[in-house]
Amino acid sequence: MAEMTAIAAVDRRWGIGRDGGLLLSLPPDLRRFKALTLGHTVVMGRRTFQSLPGGHGLPGRRNLVLTRTPGCPLPGAEAVSLSTLLALCAREDGEIFVIGGQSVYELLLPHCRAARITRIEADLGPADVFFPDLDSAPDWRLVSRTETERCEGAAFYYADYERIR
Ligand SMILES: NC(=O)c1ccc[n+]([C@@H]2O[C@H](COP(=O)([O-])OP(=O)(O)OC[C@H]3O[C@@H](n4cnc5c(N)ncnc54)[C@H](OP(=O)(O)O)[C@@H]3O)[C@@H](O)[C@H]2O)c1
């Protein structure tokens, strides 16, 4: 059975994006995202897919896109429904990364065992999409975090959470 892990970059208020894009792109975070997900399956919502650079799936990964829109063009990716995705998880091994956005985090977090969160210690302006606040969630706990680093004026650290029930 494959395990699902959520991965996201959030600001101080757990904001993840605005106007269909990210709040901030931090090069070290993008490199870490690539290193963690390369060779694995990633699953995302159709809007996040459409925000990817180049308008196609992430190279070196199997890209699954949740959509209810039949025939939606998804170059470099496969359309899936929730039931197809859960069947695939039950049948396959390895790790599947849930890469956003808000609607897909909310949908799939109950199926995730872990969450790898980049915590950007800033309010990056008003977000219109959010990751669920895991610090207030009774079924999640923080298991580790790194020291705070700085890049392009932003302070950030990596936090690993685990679902406890
Ligand atoms: N900071 C981060 O780490 C991060 C990561 C990823 C994304 N983001 C940001 O998040 C925002 C996008 O998030 P979002 O919530 O607006 O959109 P989203 O979750 O990326 O995509 C929403 C779409 O996914 C499909 N979908 C959702 N639930 C489904 C289900 N149960 N079954 C089938 N299809 C389903 C629907 O597609 P159809 O309409 O085609 O049916 C829906 O419109 C952007 O601003 C993006 O930049 C941030």
The ligand as an ORCA input file, in Angstrom:
! r2SCAN-3c Opt
* xyz 0 1
  N       2.295     26.917     -1.085
  C       2.134     25.699     -1.551
  O       2.828     24.770     -1.116
  C       1.148     25.431     -2.658
  C       1.112     24.164     -3.258
  C       0.169     23.939     -4.266
  C      -0.717     24.932     -4.649
  N      -0.655     26.142     -4.044
  C      -1.594     27.210     -4.425
  O      -2.925     26.742     -4.192
  C      -3.813     27.413     -5.120
  C      -4.691     26.371     -5.822
  O      -5.489     25.725     -4.842
  P      -7.063     25.536     -5.076
  O      -7.677     24.952     -3.852
  O      -7.621     26.808     -5.619
  O      -7.099     24.506     -6.299
  P      -6.559     22.990     -6.453
  O      -6.816     22.232     -5.195
  O      -5.187     23.012     -6.994
  O      -7.487     22.464     -7.648
  C      -8.892     22.481     -7.496
  C      -9.485     21.582     -8.535
  O      -9.140     20.224     -8.256
  C     -10.196     19.375     -8.685
  N     -10.745     18.645     -7.534
  C     -10.778     19.036     -6.243
  N     -11.369     18.083     -5.481
  C     -11.707     17.075     -6.331
  C     -12.346     15.816     -6.165
  N     -12.803     15.393     -4.957
  N     -12.532     15.048     -7.241
  C     -12.106     15.443     -8.473
  N     -11.496     16.631     -8.695
  C     -11.299     17.433     -7.633
  C     -11.249     20.290     -9.300
  O     -10.886     20.393    -10.675
  P     -11.970     20.673    -11.860
  O     -12.442     22.077    -11.631
  O     -11.181     20.491    -13.115
  O     -13.051     19.645    -11.687
  C     -11.005     21.604     -8.584
  O     -11.493     22.747     -9.259
  C      -2.918     28.213     -6.058
  O      -2.846     29.565     -5.587
  C      -1.557     27.541     -5.904
  O      -0.481     28.417     -6.190
  C       0.266     26.414     -3.064
*
